[in-house]
Amino acid sequence: MDSEIKTRVAPFSEPHITAGAGQDCLVVIYAPSSKQLGKRFSLVDGEVSIGRGIDNTVILNSDSISRRHAGIEIRSGGYYLIDRHSTNGTYVNDELVHECQLRRGDQIKIGDTILKFLSGADLESQYHETIYRMTIVDGL
């Protein structure tokens, strides 16, 4: 019976970038709480503050993260990550930093949470957005 089932030929189409997928963002790729895993934070003009305090732009709920742990500023066409004298430090690609310019694909470790910096209309950004939406939206 299995030999009678034909394989359907699926058409291939180039992926298209949807509105909003081209925004620079941070994506949570590891977190102790599964609620934050895959969450995407768009980087908007001006300063972005990161920490566990409720007054931050990016709120990460973990006791290993300082209330105002780090910030991201836009300068000379680039994003700069600045540690705000946090208790556990801020790491980019496993190196302790006080301030550094972010590049596409950088992994940022803040406390026990790891974020990935995605920039521009790249396919990986669209992928993470799609996966996150699938985790929060019921398909029924």
PEWOUR-V523831 format. One record per residue. N is the residue number from 1. RES is the residue in three letters. PHI is phi in whole degrees, 0 to 359 (none if undefined). NEAR is the number of other C-alpha atoms within 12 Angstrom. Layout:
BEGIN
N_RES_PHI_NEAR / N_RES_PHI_NEAR
END
This chain:
BEGIN
1_MET_none_5 / 2_ASP_297_6 / 3_SER_287_6 / 4_GLU_274_6 / 5_ILE_277_7 / 6_LYS_269_8 / 7_THR_278_8 / 8_ARG_283_6 / 9_VAL_273_6 / 10_ALA_266_6 / 11_PRO_290_6 / 12_PHE_260_6 / 13_SER_228_6 / 14_GLU_295_7 / 15_PRO_295_13 / 16_HIS_246_14 / 17_ILE_274_19 / 18_THR_273_16 / 19_ALA_301_11 / 20_GLY_89_22 / 21_ALA_287_27 / 22_GLY_271_23 / 23_GLN_283_27 / 24_ASP_291_32 / 25_CYS_203_38 / 26_LEU_248_45 / 27_VAL_237_40 / 28_VAL_284_37 / 29_ILE_255_32 / 30_TYR_210_24 / 31_ALA_207_26 / 32_PRO_296_20 / 33_SER_260_18 / 34_SER_294_18 / 35_LYS_295_18 / 36_GLN_265_26 / 37_LEU_300_28 / 38_GLY_87_31 / 39_LYS_296_33 / 40_ARG_245_34 / 41_PHE_245_34 / 42_SER_289_28 / 43_LEU_265_32 / 44_VAL_257_19 / 45_ASP_302_17 / 46_GLY_95_16 / 47_GLU_276_21 / 48_VAL_248_30 / 49_SER_255_30 / 50_ILE_235_39 / 51_GLY_172_37 / 52_ARG_268_26 / 53_GLY_290_20 / 54_ILE_288_15 / 55_ASP_271_15 / 56_ASN_274_22 / 57_THR_290_27 / 58_VAL_248_34 / 59_ILE_259_30 / 60_LEU_242_42 / 61_ASN_275_29 / 62_SER_201_25 / 63_ASP_285_20 / 64_SER_269_23 / 65_ILE_250_32 / 66_SER_293_31 / 67_ARG_302_30 / 68_ARG_235_33 / 69_HIS_285_39 / 70_ALA_207_41 / 71_GLY_216_35 / 72_ILE_234_38 / 73_GLU_241_25 / 74_ILE_262_21 / 75_ARG_219_16 / 76_SER_45_8 / 77_GLY_75_11 / 78_GLY_227_20 / 79_TYR_261_30 / 80_TYR_239_29 / 81_LEU_267_37 / 82_ILE_234_32 / 83_ASP_285_34 / 84_ARG_259_25 / 85_HIS_59_19 / 86_SER_289_25 / 87_THR_292_18 / 88_ASN_261_26 / 89_GLY_80_30 / 90_THR_235_38 / 91_TYR_240_30 / 92_VAL_238_31 / 93_ASN_51_21 / 94_ASP_68_15 / 95_GLU_244_16 / 96_LEU_295_21 / 97_VAL_230_25 / 98_HIS_256_22 / 99_GLU_200_23 / 100_CYS_200_26 / 101_GLN_278_23 / 102_LEU_275_32 / 103_ARG_235_23 / 104_ARG_309_25 / 105_GLY_93_23 / 106_ASP_300_27 / 107_GLN_257_27 / 108_ILE_249_42 / 109_LYS_256_36 / 110_ILE_234_47 / 111_GLY_62_33 / 112_ASP_258_26 / 113_THR_244_38 / 114_ILE_242_31 / 115_LEU_245_37 / 116_LYS_242_35 / 117_PHE_270_36 / 118_LEU_243_35 / 119_SER_228_28 / 120_GLY_78_23 / 121_ALA_275_22 / 122_ASP_268_24 / 123_LEU_295_21 / 124_GLU_296_26 / 125_SER_298_35 / 126_GLN_296_29 / 127_TYR_300_23 / 128_HIS_298_29 / 129_GLU_297_35 / 130_THR_296_22 / 131_ILE_297_20 / 132_TYR_298_24 / 133_ARG_299_17 / 134_MET_294_15 / 135_THR_279_17 / 136_ILE_251_16 / 137_VAL_249_10 / 138_ASP_283_8 / 139_GLY_291_7 / 140_LEU_277_4
END
